[in-house]
Amino acid sequence: MVEIEIGVLRNQCLDRRIESRSRLVAEVAAWEHQRNASAARINWMFSTEQARTKMARAYPKPTAKES
């Protein structure tokens, strides 16, 4: 999810040169406020089990903790 949001931020807000750090902070804050106000959501196209199957090595299935 983080990678998706960073991509959206890059495309919607950081697609140009920003002249100062203070301006960058203000731009990102404005973008974040708008993104939260619009209640942006991610529409997952697969289940957790499907993701675990496809990416088994990166996301191993959790095991029950031993008592």
Distance bins in CASP14 RR format, pairs under 12 A and 6 or more apart:
PFRMAT RR
TARGET T0000
AUTHOR 0000-0000-0000
RMODE 2
METHOD distances of the structure
MODEL  1
1 7 0 0 0 0 0 1 0 0 0 0 0
1 8 0 0 0 0 0 1 0 0 0 0 0
1 40 0 0 0 0 0 1 0 0 0 0 0
1 41 0 0 0 0 0 1 0 0 0 0 0
1 42 1 0 1 0 0 0 0 0 0 0 0
1 43 0 0 0 0 0 1 0 0 0 0 0
1 44 0 0 0 0 1 0 0 0 0 0 0
2 8 0 0 0 0 0 1 0 0 0 0 0
2 9 0 0 0 0 0 1 0 0 0 0 0
2 42 0 0 0 0 0 1 0 0 0 0 0
3 9 0 0 0 0 0 1 0 0 0 0 0
3 10 0 0 0 0 0 1 0 0 0 0 0
3 42 0 0 0 0 0 1 0 0 0 0 0
4 10 0 0 0 0 0 1 0 0 0 0 0
4 11 0 0 0 0 0 1 0 0 0 0 0
4 35 0 0 0 0 0 1 0 0 0 0 0
4 40 0 0 0 0 1 0 0 0 0 0 0
4 41 0 0 0 0 0 1 0 0 0 0 0
4 42 1 0 1 0 0 0 0 0 0 0 0
4 43 0 0 0 0 0 1 0 0 0 0 0
4 44 0 0 0 0 0 1 0 0 0 0 0
5 11 0 0 0 0 0 1 0 0 0 0 0
5 12 0 0 0 0 0 1 0 0 0 0 0
5 13 0 0 0 0 0 1 0 0 0 0 0
5 28 0 0 0 0 0 1 0 0 0 0 0
5 31 0 0 0 0 0 1 0 0 0 0 0
5 32 0 0 0 0 1 0 0 0 0 0 0
5 35 1 0 0 1 0 0 0 0 0 0 0
5 36 0 0 0 0 0 1 0 0 0 0 0
5 40 0 0 0 0 1 0 0 0 0 0 0
5 41 0 0 0 0 0 1 0 0 0 0 0
5 42 0 0 0 0 1 0 0 0 0 0 0
6 12 0 0 0 0 0 1 0 0 0 0 0
6 13 0 0 0 0 0 1 0 0 0 0 0
6 14 0 0 0 0 1 0 0 0 0 0 0
6 28 0 0 0 0 0 1 0 0 0 0 0
6 31 0 0 0 0 0 1 0 0 0 0 0
6 35 0 0 0 0 0 1 0 0 0 0 0
7 13 0 0 0 0 1 0 0 0 0 0 0
7 14 0 0 0 0 1 0 0 0 0 0 0
7 15 0 0 0 0 0 1 0 0 0 0 0
7 31 0 0 0 0 0 1 0 0 0 0 0
7 35 0 0 0 0 0 1 0 0 0 0 0
7 42 0 0 0 0 0 1 0 0 0 0 0
8 14 0 0 0 0 0 1 0 0 0 0 0
8 15 0 0 0 0 0 1 0 0 0 0 0
8 28 0 0 0 0 0 1 0 0 0 0 0
8 31 0 0 0 0 1 0 0 0 0 0 0
8 32 0 0 0 0 0 1 0 0 0 0 0
8 34 0 0 0 0 0 1 0 0 0 0 0
8 35 1 0 0 1 0 0 0 0 0 0 0
8 38 0 0 0 0 0 1 0 0 0 0 0
8 40 1 0 0 1 0 0 0 0 0 0 0
8 41 0 0 0 0 0 1 0 0 0 0 0
8 42 0 0 0 0 1 0 0 0 0 0 0
9 15 0 0 0 0 1 0 0 0 0 0 0
9 24 0 0 0 0 0 1 0 0 0 0 0
9 27 0 0 0 0 1 0 0 0 0 0 0
9 28 1 0 0 1 0 0 0 0 0 0 0
9 29 0 0 0 0 0 1 0 0 0 0 0
9 30 0 0 0 0 0 1 0 0 0 0 0
9 31 1 0 0 1 0 0 0 0 0 0 0
9 32 0 0 0 0 1 0 0 0 0 0 0
9 34 0 0 0 0 0 1 0 0 0 0 0
9 35 0 0 0 0 1 0 0 0 0 0 0
9 40 0 0 0 0 0 1 0 0 0 0 0
10 16 0 0 0 0 0 1 0 0 0 0 0
10 28 0 0 0 0 0 1 0 0 0 0 0
10 31 0 0 0 0 0 1 0 0 0 0 0
11 31 0 0 0 0 0 1 0 0 0 0 0
12 27 0 0 0 0 0 1 0 0 0 0 0
12 28 0 0 0 0 0 1 0 0 0 0 0
12 30 0 0 0 0 0 1 0 0 0 0 0
12 31 1 0 0 1 0 0 0 0 0 0 0
12 32 0 0 0 0 0 1 0 0 0 0 0
12 34 0 0 0 0 1 0 0 0 0 0 0
12 35 0 0 0 0 1 0 0 0 0 0 0
12 38 0 0 0 0 0 1 0 0 0 0 0
12 40 0 0 0 0 0 1 0 0 0 0 0
13 23 0 0 0 0 0 1 0 0 0 0 0
13 24 0 0 0 0 1 0 0 0 0 0 0
13 25 0 0 0 0 0 1 0 0 0 0 0
13 26 0 0 0 0 0 1 0 0 0 0 0
13 27 1 0 1 0 0 0 0 0 0 0 0
13 28 1 0 0 1 0 0 0 0 0 0 0
13 29 0 0 0 0 0 1 0 0 0 0 0
13 30 0 0 0 0 1 0 0 0 0 0 0
13 31 1 0 1 0 0 0 0 0 0 0 0
13 32 0 0 0 0 1 0 0 0 0 0 0
13 33 0 0 0 0 0 1 0 0 0 0 0
13 34 0 0 0 0 1 0 0 0 0 0 0
13 35 0 0 0 0 1 0 0 0 0 0 0
14 23 0 0 0 0 0 1 0 0 0 0 0
14 24 0 0 0 0 1 0 0 0 0 0 0
14 27 1 0 0 1 0 0 0 0 0 0 0
14 28 1 0 0 1 0 0 0 0 0 0 0
14 31 0 0 0 0 1 0 0 0 0 0 0
15 27 0 0 0 0 0 1 0 0 0 0 0
15 31 0 0 0 0 0 1 0 0 0 0 0
16 23 0 0 0 0 0 1 0 0 0 0 0
16 24 0 0 0 0 0 1 0 0 0 0 0
16 27 0 0 0 0 1 0 0 0 0 0 0
17 23 0 0 0 0 0 1 0 0 0 0 0
17 24 0 0 0 0 0 1 0 0 0 0 0
17 27 0 0 0 0 0 1 0 0 0 0 0
18 24 1 0 1 0 0 0 0 0 0 0 0
18 25 0 0 0 0 1 0 0 0 0 0 0
18 26 0 0 0 0 1 0 0 0 0 0 0
18 27 1 0 0 1 0 0 0 0 0 0 0
18 28 0 0 0 0 1 0 0 0 0 0 0
18 30 0 0 0 0 0 1 0 0 0 0 0
18 31 0 0 0 0 0 1 0 0 0 0 0
19 26 0 0 0 0 0 1 0 0 0 0 0
19 27 0 0 0 0 0 1 0 0 0 0 0
20 26 0 0 0 0 1 0 0 0 0 0 0
20 27 0 0 0 0 0 1 0 0 0 0 0
21 27 0 0 0 0 0 1 0 0 0 0 0
21 28 0 0 0 0 0 1 0 0 0 0 0
22 28 0 0 0 0 0 1 0 0 0 0 0
22 29 0 0 0 0 0 1 0 0 0 0 0
23 29 0 0 0 0 0 1 0 0 0 0 0
23 30 0 0 0 0 0 1 0 0 0 0 0
24 30 0 0 0 0 0 1 0 0 0 0 0
24 31 0 0 0 0 0 1 0 0 0 0 0
25 31 0 0 0 0 0 1 0 0 0 0 0
25 32 0 0 0 0 0 1 0 0 0 0 0
26 32 0 0 0 0 0 1 0 0 0 0 0
26 33 0 0 0 0 0 1 0 0 0 0 0
27 33 0 0 0 0 0 1 0 0 0 0 0
27 34 0 0 0 0 0 1 0 0 0 0 0
28 34 0 0 0 0 0 1 0 0 0 0 0
28 35 0 0 0 0 0 1 0 0 0 0 0
29 35 0 0 0 0 0 1 0 0 0 0 0
29 36 0 0 0 0 0 1 0 0 0 0 0
30 36 0 0 0 0 0 1 0 0 0 0 0
30 37 0 0 0 0 0 1 0 0 0 0 0
31 37 0 0 0 0 0 1 0 0 0 0 0
31 38 0 0 0 0 0 1 0 0 0 0 0
31 40 0 0 0 0 0 1 0 0 0 0 0
32 38 0 0 0 0 0 1 0 0 0 0 0
32 40 0 0 0 0 0 1 0 0 0 0 0
33 40 0 0 0 0 0 1 0 0 0 0 0
34 40 0 0 0 0 1 0 0 0 0 0 0
35 41 0 0 0 0 0 1 0 0 0 0 0
35 42 0 0 0 0 0 1 0 0 0 0 0
44 50 0 0 0 0 1 0 0 0 0 0 0
44 51 0 0 0 0 1 0 0 0 0 0 0
45 51 0 0 0 0 0 1 0 0 0 0 0
45 54 0 0 0 0 0 1 0 0 0 0 0
46 52 0 0 0 0 1 0 0 0 0 0 0
46 53 0 0 0 0 1 0 0 0 0 0 0
46 54 1 0 0 1 0 0 0 0 0 0 0
46 55 0 0 0 0 0 1 0 0 0 0 0
47 53 0 0 0 0 1 0 0 0 0 0 0
47 54 0 0 0 0 0 1 0 0 0 0 0
48 54 0 0 0 0 0 1 0 0 0 0 0
48 55 0 0 0 0 0 1 0 0 0 0 0
48 59 0 0 0 0 1 0 0 0 0 0 0
48 61 0 0 0 0 1 0 0 0 0 0 0
48 62 0 0 0 0 0 1 0 0 0 0 0
49 55 0 0 0 0 0 1 0 0 0 0 0
49 56 0 0 0 0 0 1 0 0 0 0 0
49 59 0 0 0 0 0 1 0 0 0 0 0
49 61 0 0 0 0 1 0 0 0 0 0 0
49 62 0 0 0 0 0 1 0 0 0 0 0
50 56 0 0 0 0 0 1 0 0 0 0 0
50 59 0 0 0 0 0 1 0 0 0 0 0
51 58 0 0 0 0 1 0 0 0 0 0 0
51 59 1 0 0 1 0 0 0 0 0 0 0
51 60 0 0 0 0 0 1 0 0 0 0 0
51 61 0 0 0 0 0 1 0 0 0 0 0
52 58 0 0 0 0 1 0 0 0 0 0 0
52 59 1 0 1 0 0 0 0 0 0 0 0
52 60 1 0 0 1 0 0 0 0 0 0 0
52 61 1 0 1 0 0 0 0 0 0 0 0
52 62 0 0 0 0 1 0 0 0 0 0 0
53 59 0 0 0 0 1 0 0 0 0 0 0
53 60 0 0 0 0 0 1 0 0 0 0 0
53 61 0 0 0 0 1 0 0 0 0 0 0
55 61 0 0 0 0 0 1 0 0 0 0 0
END
